[in-house]
Amino acid sequence: MKLSKVMAILAVVFTLMAVFACKDPVGPSNPEVSTVEAVNFSPKEGEVGPGDKVTLTTNTAGAMIYYTINGTEPTKASPSFYQTGTVTVNEALTIKAFAVKSGMKDSAVSSASYTIDPKATGVV
């Protein structure tokens, strides 16, 4: 085999090795993949009046928010909002939520508990 052919074959082999040795630039092994911003609750947890609304938001544009209102961990099968939404509080409840966007890591689960202010119901 001529030296030029051997050199050409080695060049192709080393190029292929370099290509396949690279890590997936958006895979889980890449620490540079951004995480979706956590879900925020407004008002913050605490006492609210019956029928008051709690707004769930994330600062990550285009993210979906998945939530539960019974204190269980939310999943991607839970009810959802696109970037923002409201939950009406008529009784004591705990809202848990996380946000998801394609190409990013899911946010951590955020939680807020609400009770009904007895003064707001007229029952003291």
HELIX and SHEET records of a PDB file:
HELIX    1   1 LEU A    3  ALA A   21  1                                  19    
HELIX    2   2 PRO A  118  THR A  121  1                                   4    
SHEET    1   A 3 ASN A  40  SER A  42  0                                        
SHEET    2   A 3 ASP A  52  THR A  57 -1                                        
SHEET    3   A 3 THR A  84  VAL A  89 -1                                        
SHEET    1   B 5 GLY A  46  VAL A  48  0                                        
SHEET    2   B 5 SER A 110  ILE A 116  1                                        
SHEET    3   B 5 LEU A  93  VAL A 100 -1                                        
SHEET    4   B 5 MET A  64  THR A  68 -1                                        
SHEET    5   B 5 SER A  80  TYR A  82 -1                                        
END                                                                             
